[in-house]
């Protein structure tokens, strides 16, 4: 997307957000509460702490579902178009799709960086290539400030693996973390 188009989209989305929020006199706490059920649902589904997702959304878009950055990141979790496509987000301004795509991306980063908060957040902000190139947190002022702003201070991000148990046709107890293997799911 060219810069001029991004700026126009950004301006229009910001104006739309201001008009909608001023008409409804929406406060940050109200926005946070509005998206909390979606955040909890997706965080639980993908095994991430909801506090992490809230912290990322607050810094990325301040809960503005129509946010557009100068670099072309879109929606609540500020997904780049390529990232949105990779994670199946068809409408980046749809809160549920955007949050699910962002949570999936965060989960992949948590796996990649073995839960290291700073590396996960640096990759979310500056990109995985920048973290790889600098063999850690890039020396960019924007990224360093981003790490300070995100209000998730636990140095390690834990994920939860959901373990399903069922009995197979022979009555044998089976455990799996893949719901595809559950009876009736094929």
Backbone as CSV, one residue per row, in Angstrom:
resi,resn,N_x,N_y,N_z,CA_x,CA_y,CA_z,C_x,C_y,C_z
1,UNK,0.843,-1.168,0.000,0.000,0.000,0.000,0.893,1.238,0.000
2,UNK,0.613,2.193,-0.866,1.454,3.384,-0.898,1.142,4.292,0.295
3,UNK,2.122,5.137,0.633,2.030,5.984,1.839,0.832,6.942,1.794
4,UNK,0.545,7.478,0.630,-0.569,8.422,0.517,-1.892,7.731,0.854
5,UNK,-2.069,6.541,0.331,-3.293,5.780,0.600,-3.389,5.417,2.075
6,UNK,-2.264,5.023,2.678,-2.242,4.691,4.100,-2.621,5.909,4.934
7,UNK,-2.074,7.068,4.584,-2.396,8.303,5.331,-3.885,8.654,5.224
8,UNK,-4.461,8.494,4.046,-5.886,8.777,3.856,-6.722,7.812,4.685
9,UNK,-6.408,6.520,4.600,-7.139,5.524,5.388,-6.986,5.826,6.876
10,UNK,-5.787,6.183,7.297,-5.527,6.503,8.697,-6.360,7.687,9.155
11,UNK,-6.384,8.728,8.343,-7.141,9.922,8.683,-8.633,9.610,8.775
12,UNK,-9.164,8.919,7.781,-10.587,8.575,7.766,-10.940,7.692,8.955
13,UNK,-10.126,6.681,9.236,-10.428,5.784,10.352,-10.326,6.505,11.685
14,UNK,-9.357,7.402,11.827,-9.235,8.177,13.068,-10.437,9.085,13.266
15,UNK,-10.871,9.737,12.186,-12.054,10.599,12.276,-13.300,9.789,12.619
16,UNK,-13.445,8.637,11.987,-14.578,7.765,12.269,-14.568,7.348,13.734
17,UNK,-13.403,6.963,14.231,-13.278,6.557,15.631,-13.629,7.717,16.557
18,UNK,-13.126,8.918,16.252,-13.413,10.089,17.092,-14.901,10.409,17.098
19,UNK,-15.527,10.358,15.928,-16.955,10.648,15.843,-17.746,9.619,16.637
20,UNK,-17.455,8.343,16.415,-18.186,7.292,17.124,-17.957,7.358,18.628
21,UNK,-16.720,7.571,19.043,-16.431,7.579,20.476,-16.959,8.846,21.138
22,UNK,-16.968,9.982,20.432,-17.484,11.204,21.049,-19.000,11.151,21.152
23,UNK,-19.650,10.558,20.158,-21.105,10.444,20.204,-21.533,9.540,21.351
24,UNK,-20.804,8.499,21.581,-21.166,7.562,22.636,-20.420,7.871,23.933
25,UNK,-19.601,8.916,23.921,-18.738,9.286,25.054,-18.076,8.052,25.663
26,UNK,-17.364,7.333,24.824,-16.713,6.089,25.219,-15.388,6.397,25.902
27,UNK,-15.216,5.826,27.064,-13.955,5.966,27.791,-13.107,4.718,27.535
28,UNK,-11.828,4.828,27.820,-10.915,3.706,27.619,-11.384,2.471,28.391
29,UNK,-11.851,2.677,29.613,-12.325,1.542,30.428,-13.512,0.847,29.764
30,UNK,-14.376,1.656,29.134,-15.536,1.085,28.447,-15.110,0.284,27.220
31,UNK,-14.130,0.819,26.482,-13.617,0.101,25.319,-12.965,-1.205,25.747
32,UNK,-12.169,-1.138,26.806,-11.521,-2.346,27.319,-12.577,-3.380,27.702
33,UNK,-13.618,-2.946,28.392,-14.693,-3.858,28.802,-15.441,-4.416,27.593
34,UNK,-15.601,-3.595,26.545,-16.313,-4.040,25.336,-15.593,-5.220,24.685
35,UNK,-14.262,-5.139,24.635,-13.490,-6.179,23.949,-13.027,-7.298,24.868
36,UNK,-13.232,-7.156,26.163,-12.750,-8.153,27.117,-13.272,-9.571,26.835
37,UNK,-14.575,-9.755,26.560,-15.038,-11.122,26.268,-14.345,-11.750,25.055
38,UNK,-14.133,-10.950,23.996,-13.436,-11.465,22.810,-11.985,-11.819,23.142
39,UNK,-11.355,-10.957,23.912,-9.954,-11.182,24.288,-9.829,-12.429,25.147
40,UNK,-10.700,-12.567,26.128,-10.658,-13.756,27.003,-10.917,-15.031,26.206
41,UNK,-11.869,-14.963,25.282,-12.195,-16.133,24.453,-10.990,-16.565,23.623
42,UNK,-10.377,-15.624,22.918,-9.254,-15.959,22.047,-8.009,-16.335,22.857
43,UNK,-7.780,-15.644,23.962,-6.628,-15.974,24.810,-6.763,-17.390,25.351
44,UNK,-7.951,-17.749,25.808,-8.173,-19.103,26.329,-8.037,-20.143,25.208
45,UNK,-8.598,-19.836,24.071,-8.545,-20.755,22.924,-7.108,-21.059,22.503
46,UNK,-6.240,-20.052,22.603,-4.869,-20.209,22.123,-3.838,-20.273,23.249
47,UNK,-4.325,-20.320,24.494,-3.435,-20.552,25.623,-2.536,-19.391,26.017
48,UNK,-2.985,-18.160,25.787,-2.197,-16.987,26.168,-2.871,-16.242,27.313
49,UNK,-2.098,-15.500,28.092,-2.703,-14.693,29.160,-3.512,-13.524,28.571
50,UNK,-4.762,-13.347,28.986,-5.560,-12.234,28.475,-4.919,-10.878,28.783
51,UNK,-4.207,-10.782,29.908,-3.543,-9.523,30.265,-2.518,-9.118,29.209
52,UNK,-1.844,-10.088,28.628,-0.873,-9.803,27.566,-1.580,-9.212,26.354
53,UNK,-2.687,-9.811,25.965,-3.433,-9.344,24.791,-3.955,-7.920,25.043
54,UNK,-4.512,-7.691,26.220,-4.977,-6.340,26.563,-3.818,-5.342,26.491
55,UNK,-2.665,-5.721,27.035,-1.508,-4.813,27.062,-1.046,-4.464,25.654
56,UNK,-1.045,-5.440,24.764,-0.626,-5.202,23.380,-1.639,-4.294,22.678
57,UNK,-2.920,-4.576,22.840,-3.951,-3.756,22.192,-3.889,-2.316,22.693
58,UNK,-3.697,-2.137,23.985,-3.648,-0.779,24.541,-2.527,0.033,23.896
59,UNK,-1.350,-0.576,23.773,-0.219,0.147,23.184,-0.357,0.277,21.666
60,UNK,-0.841,-0.756,21.026,-0.928,-0.744,19.566,-1.985,0.234,19.041
61,UNK,-3.203,0.179,19.602,-4.297,0.968,19.024,-5.109,1.751,20.041
62,UNK,-4.815,1.557,21.316,-5.603,2.163,22.391,-7.087,1.803,22.243
63,UNK,-7.322,0.547,21.829,-8.663,-0.025,21.663,-9.457,0.617,20.534
64,UNK,-8.773,1.185,19.548,-9.430,1.761,18.370,-9.487,0.688,17.290
65,UNK,-10.659,0.138,17.044,-10.792,-0.947,16.071,-10.535,-0.480,14.647
66,UNK,-10.554,0.832,14.413,-10.323,1.376,13.079,-8.927,1.984,12.930
67,UNK,-8.027,1.695,13.864,-6.685,2.285,13.835,-5.923,1.848,12.589
68,UNK,-5.185,2.808,12.016,-4.299,2.550,10.877,-3.009,3.299,11.159
69,UNK,-1.895,2.590,11.143,-0.609,3.243,11.412,-0.021,3.804,10.122
70,UNK,0.997,4.648,10.276,1.695,5.202,9.109,2.351,4.098,8.281
71,UNK,2.661,2.977,8.922,3.328,1.875,8.220,2.346,0.877,7.623
72,UNK,1.047,1.104,7.849,0.037,0.245,7.240,-0.523,-0.824,8.139
73,UNK,-0.181,-0.813,9.432,-0.753,-1.779,10.374,-2.199,-1.379,10.657
74,UNK,-3.064,-2.384,10.823,-4.499,-2.128,10.848,-5.218,-2.765,12.033
75,UNK,-6.232,-2.059,12.527,-7.134,-2.614,13.526,-6.606,-2.585,14.945
76,UNK,-7.339,-3.239,15.827,-7.033,-3.255,17.256,-5.618,-3.706,17.560
77,UNK,-5.201,-4.803,16.927,-3.880,-5.368,17.222,-2.844,-4.941,16.199
78,UNK,-3.228,-3.992,15.336,-2.311,-3.408,14.369,-1.587,-4.480,13.543
79,UNK,-2.369,-5.259,12.838,-1.820,-6.307,11.985,-1.412,-5.738,10.637
80,UNK,-0.229,-6.110,10.196,0.182,-5.765,8.837,-0.658,-6.629,7.888
81,UNK,-0.953,-6.143,6.682,-1.794,-6.914,5.756,-1.291,-8.340,5.517
82,UNK,0.033,-8.510,5.393,0.583,-9.858,5.157,0.318,-10.773,6.360
83,UNK,0.471,-10.230,7.557,0.231,-11.005,8.781,-1.244,-11.365,8.884
84,UNK,-2.106,-10.401,8.591,-3.544,-10.659,8.624,-3.905,-11.799,7.671
85,UNK,-3.373,-11.754,6.464,-3.651,-12.814,5.487,-3.142,-14.158,5.986
86,UNK,-1.931,-14.174,6.527,-1.330,-15.420,7.011,-2.190,-16.093,8.077
87,UNK,-2.841,-15.280,8.913,-3.632,-15.826,10.014,-5.127,-15.835,9.728
88,UNK,-5.494,-15.685,8.459,-6.881,-15.861,8.043,-7.816,-14.721,8.381
89,UNK,-7.288,-13.523,8.588,-8.129,-12.368,8.896,-8.602,-11.762,7.579
90,UNK,-9.882,-11.840,7.342,-10.451,-11.314,6.097,-10.808,-9.836,6.228
91,UNK,-11.257,-9.433,7.423,-11.636,-8.039,7.676,-10.872,-7.566,8.908
92,UNK,-9.805,-6.806,8.700,-8.951,-6.377,9.820,-9.665,-5.435,10.779
93,UNK,-10.768,-4.838,10.360,-11.495,-3.928,11.236,-12.605,-4.628,12.011
94,UNK,-12.771,-5.920,11.776,-13.698,-6.714,12.576,-12.953,-7.121,13.850
95,UNK,-13.404,-6.661,15.018,-12.659,-6.921,16.256,-12.368,-8.402,16.514
96,UNK,-13.344,-9.258,16.285,-13.128,-10.679,16.577,-12.051,-11.274,15.672
97,UNK,-12.121,-10.984,14.390,-11.114,-11.501,13.460,-9.737,-10.928,13.769
98,UNK,-9.671,-9.631,14.035,-8.397,-8.970,14.301,-7.755,-9.516,15.564
99,UNK,-8.545,-9.661,16.610,-8.007,-10.182,17.874,-7.554,-11.620,17.692
100,UNK,-8.353,-12.435,17.005,-7.941,-13.823,16.803,-6.643,-13.903,16.005
101,UNK,-6.537,-13.126,14.942,-5.303,-13.120,14.151,-4.109,-12.655,14.968
102,UNK,-4.292,-11.600,15.744,-3.210,-11.088,16.586,-2.793,-12.068,17.665
103,UNK,-3.763,-12.751,18.253,-3.464,-13.739,19.299,-2.720,-14.936,18.700
104,UNK,-3.129,-15.378,17.528,-2.425,-16.484,16.855,-0.979,-16.097,16.566
105,UNK,-0.791,-14.865,16.107,0.559,-14.382,15.812,1.386,-14.305,17.097
106,UNK,0.798,-13.757,18.152,1.498,-13.701,19.446,1.881,-15.103,19.925
107,UNK,0.961,-16.048,19.787,1.237,-17.414,20.227,2.423,-17.992,19.459
108,UNK,2.465,-17.757,18.148,3.597,-18.239,17.354,4.901,-17.583,17.800
109,UNK,4.851,-16.299,18.129,6.056,-15.615,18.615,6.483,-16.150,19.982
110,UNK,5.522,-16.443,20.830,5.837,-17.016,22.148,6.546,-18.355,21.973
111,UNK,6.049,-19.172,21.056,6.697,-20.463,20.787,8.102,-20.249,20.225
112,UNK,8.218,-19.357,19.263,9.488,-19.105,18.588,10.554,-18.613,19.562
113,UNK,10.168,-17.713,20.459,11.137,-17.111,21.392,11.057,-17.699,22.790
114,UNK,10.449,-18.890,22.872,10.389,-19.653,24.127,9.877,-18.813,25.301
115,UNK,8.899,-17.952,25.020,8.230,-17.190,26.059,8.959,-15.956,26.555
116,UNK,10.099,-15.619,25.970,10.853,-14.437,26.408,10.056,-13.177,26.038
117,UNK,9.525,-12.514,27.057,8.658,-11.347,26.873,9.269,-10.307,25.938
118,UNK,10.514,-9.926,26.196,11.128,-8.863,25.412,11.304,-9.243,23.948
119,UNK,11.703,-10.477,23.685,11.865,-10.903,22.293,10.524,-11.021,21.579
120,UNK,9.521,-11.545,22.281,8.178,-11.666,21.692,7.648,-10.290,21.314
121,UNK,7.716,-9.363,22.253,7.177,-8.021,21.993,8.012,-7.251,20.974
122,UNK,9.326,-7.435,21.002,10.186,-6.775,20.011,9.854,-7.279,18.608
123,UNK,9.624,-8.579,18.482,9.268,-9.146,17.179,7.889,-8.665,16.747
124,UNK,6.959,-8.540,17.685,5.624,-8.047,17.349,5.718,-6.609,16.836
125,UNK,6.598,-5.828,17.439,6.733,-4.413,17.075,7.606,-4.190,15.843
126,UNK,8.803,-4.767,15.849,9.784,-4.474,14.794,9.874,-5.558,13.729
127,UNK,9.326,-6.721,14.014,9.394,-7.829,13.077,10.434,-8.862,13.473
128,UNK,10.165,-10.079,13.099,11.069,-11.185,13.438,12.439,-11.014,12.788
129,UNK,12.456,-10.445,11.600,13.728,-10.261,10.904,14.641,-9.325,11.688
130,UNK,14.084,-8.280,12.270,14.890,-7.327,13.047,15.465,-7.995,14.289
131,UNK,14.671,-8.830,14.950,15.150,-9.543,16.143,16.260,-10.511,15.745
132,UNK,16.081,-11.189,14.634,17.097,-12.126,14.157,18.372,-11.386,13.750
133,UNK,18.228,-10.307,13.013,19.366,-9.535,12.533,20.223,-9.015,13.689
134,UNK,19.578,-8.575,14.760,20.299,-7.990,15.898,20.548,-9.009,17.009
135,UNK,20.159,-10.262,16.746,20.356,-11.340,17.708,19.779,-10.969,19.077
136,UNK,18.592,-10.386,19.057,17.920,-9.950,20.281,17.077,-8.725,19.987
137,UNK,16.781,-7.965,21.033,15.968,-6.756,20.870,16.728,-5.755,20.000
138,UNK,16.110,-5.300,18.905,16.784,-4.324,18.041,17.047,-3.016,18.783
139,UNK,18.077,-2.294,18.385,18.424,-1.052,19.082,17.565,0.145,18.671
140,UNK,16.416,-0.101,18.083,15.556,0.980,17.631,14.883,1.641,18.835
141,UNK,14.883,2.965,18.852,14.245,3.709,19.951,12.759,3.355,20.051
142,UNK,12.091,3.243,18.903,10.655,2.914,18.908,10.394,1.574,19.602
143,UNK,11.215,0.583,19.288,11.025,-0.744,19.880,11.351,-0.729,21.362
144,UNK,12.404,-0.070,21.756,12.768,0.020,23.184,11.658,0.730,23.972
145,UNK,11.109,1.793,23.411,9.995,2.491,24.072,8.753,1.605,24.135
146,UNK,8.528,0.837,23.073,7.394,-0.083,23.022,7.474,-1.079,24.178
147,UNK,8.652,-1.637,24.405,8.825,-2.607,25.487,8.514,-1.987,26.848
148,UNK,8.819,-0.714,27.007,8.529,-0.023,28.269,7.039,0.270,28.416
149,UNK,6.364,0.548,27.308,4.947,0.918,27.349,4.017,-0.265,27.610
150,UNK,4.384,-1.443,27.114,3.501,-2.600,27.250,3.424,-2.983,28.725
151,UNK,2.223,-2.924,29.272,2.012,-3.141,30.694,1.862,-4.626,31.044
152,UNK,2.703,-5.434,30.484,2.779,-6.850,30.838,4.216,-7.068,31.269
153,UNK,4.429,-7.091,32.564,5.793,-7.032,33.093,6.423,-8.389,33.385
154,UNK,5.628,-9.458,33.326,6.201,-10.780,33.565,7.274,-11.040,32.506
155,UNK,8.504,-11.385,32.913,9.576,-11.574,31.925,9.399,-12.821,31.057
156,UNK,8.511,-13.707,31.478,8.293,-14.941,30.736,6.801,-15.087,30.466
157,UNK,6.433,-15.328,29.227,5.034,-15.513,28.840,4.761,-17.007,28.797
158,UNK,3.892,-17.432,29.644,3.537,-18.850,29.696,2.324,-19.114,28.805
159,UNK,2.378,-20.222,28.130,1.219,-20.649,27.350,0.630,-21.866,28.031
160,UNK,-0.628,-22.068,27.787,-1.316,-23.221,28.365,-1.642,-24.178,27.231
161,UNK,-1.278,-25.413,27.420,-1.635,-26.435,26.447,-2.873,-27.147,26.971
162,UNK,-3.907,-27.164,26.180,-5.130,-27.857,26.556,-4.960,-29.327,26.197
163,UNK,-5.143,-30.173,27.175,-5.028,-31.620,26.960,-6.431,-32.214,27.008
164,UNK,-6.804,-32.901,25.938,-8.105,-33.539,25.839,-7.946,-35.015,26.173
165,UNK,-8.889,-35.544,26.916,-8.861,-36.981,27.198,-10.141,-37.612,26.685
166,UNK,-9.994,-38.785,26.134,-11.140,-39.533,25.634,-10.782,-41.009,25.646
167,UNK,-11.794,-41.824,25.483,-11.590,-43.264,25.412,-11.827,-43.713,23.976
168,UNK,-10.895,-44.488,23.433,-11.054,-44.952,22.062,-12.036,-46.120,21.998
169,UNK,-12.207,-46.670,20.814,-13.182,-47.752,20.612,-12.863,-49.014,21.413
170,UNK,-11.607,-49.166,21.877,-11.217,-50.320,22.691,-11.302,-50.027,24.188
171,UNK,-11.784,-48.836,24.543,-11.893,-48.470,25.949,-10.587,-47.962,26.548
172,UNK,-9.603,-47.726,25.724,-8.288,-47.245,26.185,-8.325,-45.728,26.363
173,UNK,-7.780,-45.260,27.492,-7.697,-43.827,27.737,-6.667,-43.222,26.794
174,UNK,-7.058,-42.138,26.112,-6.163,-41.446,25.189,-6.083,-39.976,25.587
175,UNK,-4.891,-39.412,25.482,-4.668,-37.994,25.745,-4.105,-37.357,24.485
176,UNK,-4.573,-36.153,24.175,-4.074,-35.436,23.007,-4.198,-33.933,23.245
177,UNK,-3.362,-33.169,22.573,-3.525,-31.717,22.611,-4.105,-31.215,21.285
178,UNK,-4.470,-32.128,20.413,-5.036,-31.775,19.115,-6.500,-32.204,19.079
179,UNK,-7.436,-31.246,19.093,-8.854,-31.607,19.113,-9.298,-32.368,17.862
180,UNK,-8.487,-32.349,16.808,-8.820,-33.084,15.589,-8.953,-34.581,15.864
181,UNK,-8.192,-35.069,16.840,-8.195,-36.495,17.127,-9.358,-36.940,18.015
182,UNK,-10.160,-36.015,18.492,-11.283,-36.382,19.341,-12.326,-37.119,18.515
183,UNK,-12.981,-38.109,19.101,-14.021,-38.832,18.368,-15.092,-37.878,17.848
184,UNK,-15.486,-38.071,16.615,-16.525,-37.239,16.014,-16.013,-35.925,15.425
185,UNK,-14.719,-35.659,15.485,-14.171,-34.405,14.971,-13.569,-34.554,13.576
186,UNK,-13.520,-35.751,13.035,-12.861,-35.953,11.742,-13.765,-35.658,10.597
